[in-house]
Amino acid sequence: MTRRGPAYGPGDATRQSPGTHAQLTLLEGLPVNLVTIAGQDADGCIEVYGMHVVVVLWCSTDGSSRIPVAFRLWRPKRSCTPGAYQTKLQLAAQLLTELVAARLPFQNLVTDTHYTAGWFTRLAGRLGIYWVGTLPPKTTVIWRGRPQSAAELAERLRLAWRPRLGLRATAVTVYAPTYGPLRLVVTRNRHGNLVSCA
């Protein structure tokens, strides 16, 4: 589902160059443990240390290319000096703002559930970016005048076969107080669970 907002199409030279059809994918921890270091403490217990990375990938729409274009290392609060701690969402917001300022051409931003926080998607809208992401199941949506969770609505909707996509899905327009008007797409994941995407 895409968020309403200004779109940057093929004719907009500041954001889209001719023939460029790509999307940005914002992933938390890709890979989650890019580097793992194991050691023993004084008691002989093995401690594993990992690195958590927030990565932005530039992906071609035909799936042939995935290029990391920006990343930040996330550090837990306990390992930062007072006042220096930043959440993964704050790091992602910095990355997104910098990529827009650098005029990297892309069509939309694809995120996982962690990055569909209301303030983050509003930032994407202010930057003129269409975003696509999985909504948390408890997200309140209003459909046909009735407030309900995205999971409740997903259960009520009838999925239809979409031959072009090769899966069963349905799409409805809803209003979410956190996000505003959304196009909600409901489908099932590979485990058979219903998933609501915006």
C-alpha positions as CSV (number, residue, x, y, z in Angstrom):
1,M,0.0,0.0,0.0
2,T,1.3,3.4,-0.7
3,R,1.0,6.6,1.4
4,R,-0.5,9.6,-0.3
5,G,1.9,12.3,-1.0
6,P,3.9,13.9,-3.8
7,A,5.2,11.4,-6.2
8,Y,8.5,11.6,-8.1
9,G,7.9,10.2,-11.5
10,P,10.0,9.7,-14.6
11,G,9.7,13.4,-15.6
12,D,11.2,14.7,-12.3
13,A,14.9,15.2,-13.0
14,T,15.6,15.9,-9.4
15,R,14.6,12.5,-8.2
16,Q,14.2,10.2,-11.2
17,S,16.5,9.8,-14.1
18,P,15.1,8.3,-17.4
19,G,15.1,4.6,-17.4
20,T,15.7,4.3,-13.6
21,H,13.1,2.1,-11.9
22,A,14.3,1.2,-8.4
23,Q,13.2,1.1,-4.8
24,L,14.9,1.6,-1.5
25,T,14.7,-1.1,1.0
26,L,15.2,-0.2,4.6
27,L,16.1,-3.3,6.6
28,E,17.0,-3.6,10.3
29,G,20.1,-5.8,10.7
30,L,20.9,-7.0,7.3
31,P,22.5,-9.3,8.2
32,V,21.6,-9.0,11.9
33,N,25.0,-10.3,12.9
34,L,27.3,-9.1,10.2
35,V,30.3,-9.8,12.4
36,T,30.2,-12.1,15.4
37,I,33.0,-12.3,17.9
38,A,33.1,-14.9,20.6
39,G,35.2,-14.8,23.7
40,Q,35.4,-16.1,27.2
41,D,35.0,-14.1,30.3
42,A,36.9,-14.6,33.6
43,D,34.5,-17.4,34.7
44,G,35.0,-19.3,31.5
45,C,31.5,-18.5,30.1
46,I,31.3,-17.8,26.4
47,E,30.0,-14.4,25.4
48,V,28.9,-13.6,21.9
49,Y,29.2,-10.1,20.6
50,G,27.4,-9.0,17.5
51,M,27.0,-5.9,15.4
52,H,23.5,-4.6,14.5
53,V,23.3,-2.7,11.3
54,V,20.6,-0.5,9.8
55,V,21.0,-0.8,6.0
56,V,19.4,0.9,3.0
57,L,19.6,-1.1,-0.2
58,W,19.0,0.3,-3.7
59,C,17.1,-2.5,-5.5
60,S,16.3,-2.7,-9.2
61,T,12.7,-3.5,-9.9
62,D,13.6,-6.6,-12.0
63,G,15.5,-8.0,-8.9
64,S,18.8,-8.2,-10.7
65,S,20.6,-5.7,-8.4
66,R,20.7,-4.9,-4.7
67,I,23.3,-2.4,-3.8
68,P,23.8,-1.2,-0.2
69,V,23.9,2.6,-0.4
70,A,23.9,3.6,3.2
71,F,24.2,2.1,6.7
72,R,24.6,3.0,10.3
73,L,25.8,0.9,13.2
74,W,23.3,0.7,16.1
75,R,24.6,0.6,19.6
76,P,22.7,-0.3,22.7
77,K,22.0,2.5,25.2
78,R,24.4,1.0,27.7
79,S,27.3,1.2,25.3
80,C,26.8,4.9,24.4
81,T,27.8,8.0,26.2
82,P,24.9,10.0,27.8
83,G,23.1,11.9,25.2
84,A,24.7,10.1,22.2
85,Y,22.2,7.2,22.0
86,Q,20.0,6.9,18.9
87,T,17.2,4.4,18.2
88,K,17.2,2.4,15.0
89,L,14.4,4.6,13.7
90,Q,16.4,7.8,14.4
91,L,19.3,6.3,12.5
92,A,17.0,5.3,9.6
93,A,15.5,8.8,9.5
94,Q,19.1,10.3,9.2
95,L,19.8,7.9,6.3
96,L,16.6,8.7,4.5
97,T,17.1,12.4,4.8
98,E,20.7,12.2,3.5
99,L,19.7,10.0,0.6
100,V,16.9,12.4,-0.5
101,A,19.4,15.3,-0.2
102,A,21.9,13.4,-2.3
103,R,19.1,13.0,-5.0
104,L,19.4,9.2,-5.2
105,P,16.8,8.2,-7.8
106,F,14.2,5.7,-6.6
107,Q,10.4,5.1,-6.8
108,N,9.4,4.0,-3.3
109,L,10.6,3.0,0.1
110,V,9.9,-0.6,1.3
111,T,10.2,-1.3,5.0
112,D,9.5,-4.0,7.6
113,T,7.1,-3.5,10.5
114,H,9.7,-1.8,12.7
115,Y,10.0,1.1,10.3
116,T,6.3,1.8,9.9
117,A,6.2,4.0,13.0
118,G,3.8,6.9,12.5
119,W,6.5,9.7,12.9
120,F,8.8,7.9,10.5
121,T,6.2,7.4,7.8
122,R,5.2,11.1,8.2
123,L,8.8,12.0,7.7
124,A,8.8,9.9,4.5
125,G,5.7,11.7,3.3
126,R,7.2,15.1,4.0
127,L,10.2,14.1,2.0
128,G,7.9,13.2,-0.9
129,I,8.5,9.5,-0.6
130,Y,5.9,6.8,-1.2
131,W,6.4,4.1,1.4
132,V,5.3,0.5,1.5
133,G,5.5,-1.5,4.7
134,T,3.9,-4.2,6.9
135,L,1.6,-2.7,9.5
136,P,1.6,-4.0,13.1
137,P,-1.5,-6.2,13.6
138,K,-2.8,-3.9,16.4
139,T,-2.8,-0.8,14.2
140,T,-6.2,0.9,14.4
141,V,-7.9,1.4,11.0
142,I,-11.3,2.8,10.1
143,W,-13.1,1.0,7.3
144,R,-16.7,1.7,6.4
145,G,-17.0,3.9,9.5
146,R,-15.9,1.2,11.9
147,P,-12.7,1.4,13.9
148,Q,-10.9,-2.0,14.3
149,S,-7.4,-3.4,14.3
150,A,-5.7,-4.2,11.1
151,A,-5.7,-7.9,12.1
152,E,-9.5,-7.9,12.7
153,L,-10.1,-6.3,9.3
154,A,-7.8,-8.8,7.6
155,E,-9.8,-11.7,9.0
156,R,-13.0,-10.2,7.6
157,L,-11.8,-9.6,4.1
158,R,-12.1,-12.1,1.4
159,L,-8.9,-12.8,-0.5
160,A,-9.1,-13.3,-4.3
161,W,-6.6,-14.9,-6.6
162,R,-4.4,-12.3,-8.3
163,P,-2.8,-14.1,-11.4
164,R,-0.5,-11.2,-12.1
165,L,1.0,-11.5,-8.5
166,G,0.6,-15.2,-8.2
167,L,-1.1,-15.1,-4.8
168,R,-4.4,-14.5,-3.1
169,A,-4.8,-10.9,-1.9
170,T,-7.3,-8.0,-1.5
171,A,-6.9,-4.3,-1.2
172,V,-9.2,-1.7,0.5
173,T,-8.8,2.0,1.3
174,V,-8.8,2.7,5.0
175,Y,-8.1,5.6,7.4
176,A,-5.5,5.0,10.1
177,P,-5.3,7.7,12.8
178,T,-1.5,7.1,13.0
179,Y,-0.9,7.3,9.3
180,G,-3.8,9.0,7.6
181,P,-5.5,7.5,4.5
182,L,-3.9,4.2,3.4
183,R,-4.4,1.6,0.7
184,L,-4.3,-1.6,2.8
185,V,-3.3,-4.8,1.0
186,V,-4.0,-8.1,2.8
187,T,-2.4,-11.4,1.8
188,R,-1.0,-14.5,3.4
189,N,2.7,-15.0,4.1
190,R,4.5,-18.3,3.3
191,H,3.4,-19.7,6.7
192,G,-0.3,-19.0,5.9
193,N,-0.6,-16.1,8.3
194,L,-2.5,-13.0,7.2
195,V,-0.3,-9.9,6.6
196,S,-1.5,-6.3,6.3
197,C,0.7,-4.1,4.2
198,A,0.3,-0.3,3.7
